[in-house]
Amino acid sequence: LIVCLEGRIEIKVYNSNNKEYLFEINNTNKNALLLPKKHWVILKSKAKYNLIAVFCDFKYDKKNDYINSFKQFLKK
């Protein structure tokens, strides 16, 4: 779950079929974005100052959970 506490964030989300979804969250309308597993996410700052909080339901394991390239993501 990504929550924007200050500013405005654009979030691009890609699924494994390379389908793109575009969202924007900000602190004025108090919205958040819940992301499913196995999606490629790109965050882009849309304000001068931004602060986000990310909540996760499992411990992050960089070695086993993180894919470093978009091409590698599409192969999975």
URMO-V90355 format. One record per backbone hydrogen bond with DSSP energy under -1.0 kcal/mol. NH is the residue of the N-H (numbers start at 1). CO is the residue of the C=O. Records with the same first field share a line. If there is no record, write none. Layout:
NH = CO, CO
//
This chain:
2 = 33
3 = 53
5 = 51
6 = 51
9 = 25
10 = 44
11 = 23
12 = 42
13 = 21
14 = 40
15 = 19
18 = 15
21 = 13
23 = 11
25 = 9
27 = 7
33 = 2
40 = 14
42 = 12
44 = 10
46 = 8
51 = 6
53 = 3
55 = 1
65 = 61
66 = 62
73 = 69
74 = 70
75 = 71
//
